[in-house]
Structure formats: C-alpha cells, structure tokens
Amino acid sequence: MAKGIVVAVAGTPGVGKTSLCSFLSRKYGYRHLEVGELVSERKLYSGYDEARGVPIADIKGVRHEVGRVIRRKDFDVLLLDGHYAHGLVSKSDVFGVFVLRLDPLRLFRRSIRLSSMRKAKENSLSEFLGTVSTEARRRHDRVADLDVTQLSVAQTATRFTACLAKRPFAKTPPIDWTKDMDEKRLRRFLKVVETQVLLG
C-alpha cells in the first residue's frame, strides 16, 4: 500500500466511527485523527449553539489544521474520523470516503443512552434521510456506504480493510432504509421522530 493514503470516515453521530478507527489504529498502526478531539484540543470554535447546547466548530480553522497533518505525509494510512470529515478535505486529498450507516431505530436507542431526547431524534432522522451520505456524494466521487447494523467492530474493520485494498476504490450506492422497513416498522420510526419532524 502506498504511503500517505487519507481516508475520510464519516457518518451520523453515534454510528461507531471512532470505535472503528481506534480498532484499526491499534491493529494496523493507521494514524487516527479524530476531528472532535482536534477541535477541542485546539479550541477551534466559532460560536455556541444555544438550542443544542454545544460549541460550533470553526470549519475553516479545522480544515487548515487537517491540511497541515495531510501535507506532512508522515503516515501510511490516515483515518480522518468525524461526522463531517468529508467536508474537511478535497477530492484530490483522499483515497475515498466511507460513510458508516446504522439502522435508524438502533441508532435512536444507542443515542438516547448517550445524549438528550432531542439529539437522539435528530440523529435518527438524519440517518434515515441519509444526510451525511448525500453530503459526501455532493463533494466526492469515491464514496462507499457501509451498513454496520449487524456487524461487530472487528467485522466492520474486516469489511473496511477489504474495501481499502481494492483498486480502484470500491464505490457503493447509498443505503435506502425505506427498502428494509415494512409499514409497521416505518410507522414505529415516524412515531419516534414525529416531534423532530414537526419542530425541526
């Protein structure tokens, strides 16, 4: 494998990006750059979102810092880990973008244990709509969705490295969760997120 390969690992918050990247870093020695951690360490903020109760990242500043790391090329593989990782690099910078996808109801149950009800609904709805995948495909030609719903971290890593080894990059079509939802399951999901849909 050539030196200096950059891979963006994106996805809705809570799908397992950092768990996967940490596993790959330990097992294969890949460089792991977690965007949220970078923002926190360098205090790359542009403001504060009162509604969500979280600081707002200074995207221009984050891009600059990520660019500095990429230009050094002191790595074999760099995993750029963040839900907007695809928006921090140009097409020419990356080998490809992997978007981890997780069943929206599973994501809701996971998110509600880690964050507020509002955030859990927001994440679940975003995953259902494929927001991150759509945004990634607008910016990049080489994008692969990877459904991790039934996979352990180790199994996900195996799928990931198999895709990484392919030349050219193994693009996949976006995942459409409606294809796997019967009417009962779809109604259940809509009930979960109905407040988020109405209030935005």
C-alpha positions in Angstrom: 0.0 0.0 0.0 1.3 3.4 -0.9 2.4 5.9 1.8 0.2 8.9 2.7 -3.2 7.5 2.0 -6.0 9.6 3.5 -9.5 8.0 4.2 -12.4 10.0 5.5 -14.6 8.0 7.9 -17.9 9.9 8.1 -21.4 9.1 9.4 -24.2 10.3 11.7 -23.0 10.8 15.3 -23.3 7.5 17.2 -22.8 5.0 14.3 -19.4 3.8 15.6 -16.8 5.8 13.6 -14.4 6.4 16.5 -14.7 2.8 17.7 -13.8 1.5 14.2 -10.9 4.0 13.7 -9.5 3.2 17.2 -9.6 -0.6 16.4 -7.9 -0.1 13.0 -5.3 2.1 14.6 -4.4 -0.5 17.2 -4.5 -3.4 14.8 -2.8 -2.0 11.8 -1.0 1.1 13.0 -3.1 3.5 11.0 -2.9 7.1 12.0 -6.2 8.2 13.6 -7.2 11.8 13.6 -10.5 12.3 15.5 -12.0 15.7 14.4 -13.9 16.4 17.6 -10.8 15.8 19.6 -8.8 18.1 17.4 -11.4 20.9 17.7 -11.4 20.5 21.5 -7.6 20.4 21.9 -7.0 23.4 19.6 -10.2 25.3 20.7 -11.3 25.7 17.1 -14.7 27.2 17.8 -16.6 30.0 16.0 -19.5 30.3 18.4 -22.0 28.4 20.5 -25.3 26.7 19.5 -27.7 27.7 22.3 -30.5 25.4 21.0 -28.4 22.3 21.0 -26.1 23.4 23.9 -22.9 22.7 22.0 -20.0 24.8 20.7 -19.8 25.4 17.0 -16.7 24.3 15.2 -14.7 26.8 13.2 -14.7 24.8 9.9 -12.1 27.0 8.2 -9.8 26.5 11.1 -10.4 22.8 11.3 -9.7 22.5 7.5 -6.4 24.3 8.0 -5.3 22.0 10.8 -6.3 18.9 8.9 -4.5 20.1 5.8 -1.3 20.6 7.9 -1.4 17.0 9.0 -2.1 15.7 5.5 0.7 17.7 4.0 3.3 16.2 6.4 2.5 12.7 5.0 4.2 11.0 8.0 1.8 8.1 7.9 0.9 5.2 5.7 -2.9 5.5 6.2 -4.6 8.4 7.9 -8.2 7.9 9.1 -10.0 11.2 9.3 -12.8 10.5 11.8 -15.8 12.8 12.1 -19.4 13.1 11.1 -18.4 15.9 8.7 -14.9 14.5 7.8 -15.9 14.5 4.1 -16.3 18.3 4.3 -12.8 18.9 5.5 -10.8 17.5 2.5 -10.9 17.9 -1.2 -11.3 15.2 -3.8 -7.6 15.1 -4.5 -6.7 14.7 -0.8 -8.5 11.5 -0.2 -8.4 7.9 -1.4 -12.1 7.7 -0.6 -14.9 8.4 1.8 -16.5 5.7 3.9 -19.9 6.5 5.4 -20.9 4.2 8.3 -24.6 3.6 8.3 -26.7 2.2 11.2 -30.4 1.2 11.3 -32.1 4.5 12.4 -34.1 2.8 15.2 -30.9 1.1 16.5 -29.2 4.5 16.4 -32.1 6.1 18.3 -31.8 3.5 21.1 -28.0 4.0 21.2 -28.2 7.8 21.1 -30.8 8.1 23.9 -28.4 6.4 26.3 -25.6 8.9 25.4 -27.4 12.2 24.8 -30.7 14.1 25.0 -34.0 13.0 23.5 -33.8 15.9 21.1 -30.3 14.9 19.9 -31.3 11.2 19.6 -34.3 12.1 17.4 -32.2 14.5 15.3 -29.5 11.8 14.8 -32.1 9.1 14.0 -33.9 11.3 11.4 -30.6 12.4 9.8 -29.6 8.7 9.4 -33.0 7.8 8.0 -32.7 10.5 5.4 -29.1 9.7 4.6 -27.9 13.2 5.2 -24.2 12.5 5.6 -24.1 10.1 2.7 -25.8 12.7 0.5 -23.5 15.5 1.5 -20.4 13.2 1.0 -21.6 12.3 -2.6 -22.0 16.0 -3.4 -18.4 16.7 -2.6 -16.7 13.4 -3.6 -16.7 10.9 -6.4 -15.4 8.0 -4.4 -17.9 7.2 -1.6 -19.0 3.9 -0.1 -21.8 3.4 2.4 -21.1 0.6 4.9 -24.1 -0.9 6.9 -22.7 -1.8 10.3 -26.1 -2.7 11.9 -25.3 -6.4 12.2 -21.6 -6.1 12.5 -19.2 -6.1 15.4 -16.3 -3.6 15.3 -13.9 -6.4 14.2 -16.3 -7.4 11.4 -16.7 -3.8 10.3 -12.9 -3.5 10.3 -12.6 -6.6 8.0 -15.1 -5.1 5.6 -13.3 -1.8 5.7 -9.8 -3.1 5.0 -11.2 -5.3 2.2 -12.6 -2.2 0.5 -9.4 -0.2 1.2 -7.4 -2.9 -0.6 -9.4 -2.6 -3.8 -8.2 -0.6 -6.8 -10.0 1.4 -7.9 -11.9 2.5 -4.9 -15.0 0.3 -4.3 -17.8 2.8 -4.6 -21.3 1.7 -3.5 -24.8 3.1 -4.0 -26.3 4.9 -1.0 -28.3 2.9 1.5 -32.0 3.5 1.4 -33.5 2.4 4.8 -37.1 2.5 3.5 -36.4 -0.6 1.4 -35.9 -2.6 4.7 -38.9 -1.2 6.6 -42.3 -2.7 6.4 -45.3 -0.4 7.2 -45.3 -1.4 10.8 -41.6 -0.6 11.3 -41.9 2.6 9.3 -44.8 3.8 11.5 -42.8 3.0 14.6 -39.9 5.0 13.3 -42.1 8.0 12.4 -43.6 7.9 15.9 -40.2 8.1 17.4 -39.1 11.1 15.4 -42.5 12.9 14.9 -41.7 15.8 17.2 -38.4 16.4 15.5 -40.2 16.3 12.1 -42.8 18.9 13.2 -40.5 21.2 15.1 -37.3 20.8 13.1 
